[in-house]
C-alpha cells in the first residue's frame, strides 16, 4: 500500500524509577533503535520527539533536545505534545514526512522521568483548562476517575473485582517475561485483592504506576528499506489520531460534563471506539484480522473497556472475553503481551511508541518467551487528554 512506511528499528530504555534525566533514557532507546535498524545516526533525515511531560503538561522540546544529545548533524526536527497520545502523534508526524518525500529515514523518540505519585496539573490558575478544573473543583485525581469507571462497569455490565484482578494477573505474567518492564513478578488474584484500596473498588495492583523510561523507532520509506536490505520489514499501515464527535455523551478524563444530545443525535459509537474504527478503515482490516493488540491499561477495568472499543467483543462482553482466555497468550486475540502499563507504568511520551516496539518484535517473531505464534497484524490503542486519539496498525 502506498501509505505504508517500514519499521527498521525498535529500541527501549528499561522502565523503572532510575533517578536520572529523561534525555539519558531517550538517548539509550534511540541508539538501541538505530543499532537494531543498522542505520547510522548521520543517515537520519529527521528526528521527531514526543514532548516530555511535567505535571501533565509539556515540559521540554524533545525533538531538538534529542538531536543535540545524539550530536547535531543537520536533520530536520519536530516536537509533538498530545499527552498520552504523544507517541502516536510523533509516529504520524514521522510517517507524514516520509510519505511527503521530506526524509527517507526518521527517528522517533519519547522519554520521561515521571514524578512520584499520580499526575496532577502544574501550579497556577487556569480556569479554562478542564484538567486543572477537575482537580481544583472536584478533586478528581486519575485514580478517582479510574475507580468511578470501574464502578460503572460493575453496575452496567456486571463486572466483578475478580475480573479486574484477572487482568492484572494476565498482564503481570507477560511482564515477568519482559526485560524492559518495571515490574517483573507474577501475581495472583489474592495478592491483587490484598493490596491497598486506592480508589474503591480498585486496589493498588489494579492501577498503573508513574515511571521513568523511553522508547524509540526508526521509520523509513519502503524504497529505502529495500535498498537497505530489508525485503520484508514490519510496516506501519495506519495511524489514527481522530478527535471526538459532537455531541459527546460519555464522560471521559479530564472532562467533567457531556454535551447535550437533546437536539442532535449522538454519534454511532463512543469516542474510543471511533479511534479504532478510523485505524481499521485506513488499514483496510477489521478486528477479526488481528493477531494481537497493545492497549492502554491505566487500570484493569479500562483494559476491559478497550476490548469492546476495539471490536474484539460486543458491548459489555469484555469480562466474558477475559474469562474465556481469549486475551491471554495462546488465546484468540492476545492483549498486552508486553505486560502493558500494569507492568511498565506510565512514561507518558514513550508509551504509545513502546506499544509499537512490542508489535514490531511480535511481528518479526523475535519476542522470545512472549512470542505469539504466527503474528501478522497488530493494533495499539492509547488516548491522550483533551481529545487526542491514538491507534497504530502494524503488519507484516
C-alpha positions in Angstrom: 0.0 0.0 0.0 1.3 3.5 -0.9 0.7 4.7 2.7 2.9 2.2 4.4 6.3 3.0 6.0 8.8 0.5 7.2 9.8 0.0 10.9 13.5 -0.7 10.5 14.4 -0.5 14.2 12.9 -0.5 17.7 14.6 0.2 21.0 13.8 0.9 24.6 15.4 2.0 27.9 14.1 -0.3 30.7 11.3 1.4 32.7 11.5 1.9 36.4 12.5 4.7 38.8 16.1 5.4 38.0 16.5 8.9 39.3 18.2 10.3 36.2 17.2 12.7 33.4 14.8 11.9 30.6 17.5 12.8 28.0 19.7 9.9 29.1 16.8 7.4 28.8 15.9 8.7 25.3 19.4 8.5 24.0 19.7 4.9 25.2 16.5 4.0 23.4 17.4 5.9 20.3 20.8 4.3 20.0 19.2 0.9 20.5 16.7 1.5 17.7 19.5 2.8 15.4 21.6 -0.3 16.1 18.5 -2.5 15.6 17.9 -0.9 12.2 21.6 -0.9 11.2 21.3 2.8 10.4 24.0 5.4 11.2 22.7 8.4 13.1 24.2 10.7 10.4 21.9 9.0 7.8 18.7 10.0 9.7 17.0 12.8 7.9 14.6 13.9 10.6 14.0 13.3 14.3 10.6 13.6 15.9 10.4 13.9 19.7 7.3 13.2 21.8 7.4 16.0 24.3 8.4 15.1 27.9 5.7 15.8 30.4 5.9 17.8 33.6 2.8 17.6 35.8 0.6 16.6 32.9 1.9 19.3 30.6 4.7 19.6 28.0 8.0 20.4 29.7 10.7 20.1 27.1 11.0 20.5 23.3 12.0 16.9 22.9 12.9 16.8 19.2 15.8 19.3 19.4 16.8 18.0 22.8 17.4 14.5 21.5 19.0 15.8 18.3 21.5 17.7 20.3 22.2 14.8 22.7 22.9 12.4 19.8 25.0 15.0 18.0 24.0 17.9 15.8 24.0 16.6 12.2 21.6 18.9 10.4 18.5 16.7 10.5 15.0 18.2 10.4 13.4 18.3 13.8 9.8 18.3 15.2 8.3 18.1 18.7 4.9 16.8 19.4 2.7 17.1 22.5 -0.6 15.2 22.8 -0.5 14.0 26.4 -0.6 10.1 26.5 -1.1 10.1 22.7 2.2 12.0 22.1 4.0 8.9 20.8 1.3 8.1 18.2 1.3 11.7 17.1 5.1 11.6 16.7 4.9 8.4 14.7 2.2 10.0 12.5 4.4 13.1 12.0 7.4 10.9 11.0 5.2 8.9 8.6 3.9 12.1 7.0 7.4 13.4 6.4 8.4 10.1 4.8 5.4 9.9 2.6 5.8 13.5 1.6 9.3 12.8 0.5 10.9 15.1 3.1 13.0 12.4 4.6 13.9 8.8 3.8 14.7 7.8 7.5 13.1 9.3 10.6 13.9 8.6 14.2 11.0 8.8 16.7 11.8 9.1 20.4 9.8 9.5 23.6 11.2 9.6 27.1 10.2 10.7 30.6 11.3 10.9 34.2 7.9 10.8 35.9 7.1 12.5 39.2 6.3 10.4 42.3 2.7 9.6 42.8 -0.2 10.3 40.4 -0.1 13.0 37.8 -1.5 16.4 38.6 -1.5 19.8 36.9 1.3 22.3 37.4 0.8 25.3 39.6 -1.1 28.4 38.7 -4.7 29.3 37.9 -6.2 28.0 34.6 -10.0 28.1 34.8 -10.3 27.4 31.1 -8.3 24.2 31.4 -10.5 21.1 32.0 -7.6 19.2 33.6 -7.0 22.0 36.1 -10.7 22.2 36.8 -11.3 18.5 37.6 -8.5 18.6 40.2 -9.4 22.0 41.7 -13.2 21.9 41.6 -13.8 18.1 42.0 -10.6 16.8 43.5 -10.8 14.2 40.8 -7.4 12.6 40.6 -6.7 10.0 37.9 -7.2 7.1 40.4 -10.6 8.6 41.4 -11.7 8.6 37.8 -10.5 5.0 37.3 -12.5 4.0 40.4 -15.7 5.6 39.1 -15.2 4.0 35.7 -14.8 0.6 37.4 -18.0 1.1 39.4 -19.9 2.0 36.3 -18.7 -1.3 34.6 -19.8 -3.2 37.7 -23.2 -1.6 37.7 -23.9 -1.7 34.0 -22.2 -4.8 32.8 -21.8 -6.9 35.9 -18.0 -6.9 36.0 -16.6 -8.2 39.3 -13.5 -7.4 41.4 -12.1 -10.8 40.4 -12.5 -9.9 36.7 -10.4 -6.7 37.3 -7.8 -8.7 39.2 -7.6 -11.3 36.4 -6.5 -8.5 34.1 -3.6 -7.7 36.3 -2.7 -11.4 36.7 -2.6 -11.8 32.9 -0.5 -8.8 32.3 1.9 -9.4 35.2 2.6 -12.9 33.7 3.6 -11.3 30.4 5.6 -8.5 32.2 7.6 -11.1 34.1 9.0 -12.2 30.7 9.9 -8.7 29.5 13.3 -7.4 30.3 12.2 -3.8 29.7 9.3 -3.9 32.2 9.5 -2.3 35.6 7.5 -5.0 37.4 8.7 -8.5 36.6 6.8 -10.6 39.1 3.7 -12.7 38.5 0.8 -12.1 40.9 -2.3 -13.9 42.0 -5.9 -12.8 42.3 -5.5 -13.0 46.1 -2.5 -10.7 46.0 -4.4 -8.1 44.0 -7.3 -8.3 46.5 -4.9 -7.9 49.4 -3.2 -4.8 48.0 -4.3 -1.4 49.5 -7.5 0.2 48.3 -6.6 3.3 46.3 -9.9 4.4 44.8 -12.7 2.0 45.6 -13.2 -0.6 44.2 -9.7 -0.5 42.7 -6.7 -1.7 44.6 -3.0 -0.7 44.2 -2.4 -3.5 41.9 -5.4 -2.5 39.7 -3.8 0.8 38.8 -0.6 1.6 36.8 2.3 3.5 38.4 4.2 6.5 37.0 7.6 5.5 35.6 10.9 6.6 34.1 11.5 5.1 30.7 12.0 5.6 26.9 11.2 4.0 23.6 12.3 4.8 20.0 11.6 3.7 16.4 13.5 4.1 13.2 11.0 4.5 10.3 11.8 4.7 6.6 10.3 4.7 3.2 9.7 1.3 1.7 12.2 2.2 -1.1 14.9 2.9 1.5 14.1 -0.3 3.3 14.6 -2.3 0.1 17.9 -0.6 -0.6 18.9 -1.2 3.0 18.3 -4.9 2.5 15.1 -5.2 4.5 13.0 -7.1 2.0 10.1 -7.9 4.3 10.0 -5.3 7.2 7.3 -4.7 9.7 5.2 -1.8 8.2 3.0 0.9 9.8 -0.1 0.7 7.7 -2.4 3.1 9.6 -2.3 5.8 12.4 -5.5 7.1 13.9 -5.4 10.5 15.6 -9.1 11.3 15.5 -10.9 13.7 17.8 -14.4 13.3 19.4 -17.6 13.9 17.5 -20.3 16.3 18.8 -22.3 15.6 20.9 -20.0 13.7 23.3 -22.3 11.9 25.7 -19.9 9.7 27.6 -17.8 11.2 30.4 -14.1 10.9 29.7 -11.0 12.1 31.5 -10.5 15.0 32.1 -13.9 16.3 31.1 -16.5 16.7 33.9 -19.6 17.2 31.7 -21.0 16.0 28.5 -22.7 17.7 25.5 -26.5 17.6 25.5 -28.0 15.3 22.9 -31.4 16.9 23.1 -31.2 18.4 19.6 -28.5 16.3 17.9 -28.4 12.5 17.9 -25.3 11.0 19.5 -22.6 9.6 17.2 -22.7 6.0 16.3 -20.4 4.6 19.0 -18.2 6.1 21.6 -15.1 8.3 21.0 -12.7 5.5 21.9 -14.5 3.2 19.5 -14.1 5.8 16.8 -10.3 5.8 17.3 -10.0 2.1 16.4 -12.6 2.4 13.7 -10.6 5.0 11.8 -7.4 2.8 12.1 -9.3 -0.2 10.7 -10.7 1.8 7.8 -7.3 3.2 6.8 -5.6 -0.1 7.1 -8.3 -2.0 5.3 -8.7 -4.6 8.0 -11.1 -5.4 10.8 -10.9 -6.8 14.4 -11.0 -10.4 13.0 -7.8 -9.8 11.2 -5.8 -9.0 14.3 -3.1 -11.3 15.8 -2.6 -9.2 18.9 -3.3 -5.8 20.5 -1.5 -3.5 22.9 -3.9 -1.3 24.8 -3.8 1.5 27.3 -4.5 -0.2 30.7 -4.3 2.7 33.1 -6.4 0.5 35.2 -7.6 -3.1 35.0 -11.2 -2.0 34.3 -10.1 0.3 31.5 -8.4 -2.6 29.7 -11.8 -4.5 29.6 -13.3 -1.4 28.1 -10.7 -1.4 25.3 -11.7 -4.9 24.3 -15.1 -3.6 23.5 -13.9 -0.3 21.9 -11.5 -2.3 19.6 -14.4 -4.5 18.5 -12.9 -7.7 20.0 -16.3 -8.4 21.5 -19.7 -6.8 22.0 -20.6 -4.1 24.4 -20.5 -5.4 28.0 -18.7 -8.6 27.0 -15.1 -7.6 27.9 -15.1 -9.6 31.1 -16.5 -12.6 29.3 -13.8 -12.4 26.7 -11.2 -12.3 29.5 -12.7 -15.2 31.4 -12.6 -17.3 28.2 -8.9 -16.8 28.0 -9.2 -15.1 24.6 -7.0 -12.2 25.5 -4.2 -14.3 27.2 -1.2 -15.6 25.3 -2.4 -18.6 23.2 -5.9 -17.1 23.1 -7.8 -15.9 20.1 -6.6 -12.3 20.4 -3.8 -11.8 23.0 -3.8 -8.3 24.5 -0.8 -6.6 26.2 1.8 -9.3 25.5 4.3 -6.7 26.7 2.8 -6.7 30.1 1.1 -3.4 29.5 1.1 -0.4 31.7 0.4 -2.8 34.6 4.0 -4.0 34.2 5.6 -0.8 32.9 3.8 2.2 34.5 3.4 5.4 32.6 6.3 7.2 31.0 3.8 9.4 29.1 5.6 10.5 25.9 7.1 7.0 25.4 4.2 4.6 26.0 2.5 4.8 22.6 5.9 4.3 21.0 6.6 1.4 23.3 3.4 -0.3 22.2 4.6 -0.2 18.6 8.0 -1.6 19.7 6.1 -4.6 21.1 4.1 -5.0 17.9 7.4 -4.9 15.9 9.1 -7.6 17.9 6.0 -9.8 17.8 5.5 -9.4 14.1 9.2 -10.1 13.5 8.9 -13.3 15.6 11.7 -12.1 18.0 9.7 -11.5 21.2 11.2 -14.5 22.9 9.2 -16.2 25.6 6.3 -13.7 25.0 6.1 -14.6 21.3 2.6 -15.1 19.8 2.9 -17.7 17.1 2.2 -16.6 13.6 1.6 -12.9 14.5 0.9 -10.9 11.3 -1.3 -7.9 12.2 -1.3 -5.9 15.4 -3.0 -2.7 16.7 -2.2 -0.3 19.5 -4.8 1.7 21.4 -4.0 4.7 23.5 -5.7 8.0 24.3 -4.4 11.5 25.3 -6.2 14.1 27.3 -8.2 16.8 25.6 -9.4 14.6 22.7 -6.2 13.1 21.3 -6.9 9.8 19.6 -4.1 7.2 19.3 -4.1 3.9 17.4 -1.4 2.4 15.2 -1.8 -0.7 12.9 1.3 -2.6 12.1 1.5 -5.5 9.7 4.0 -8.0 8.2 
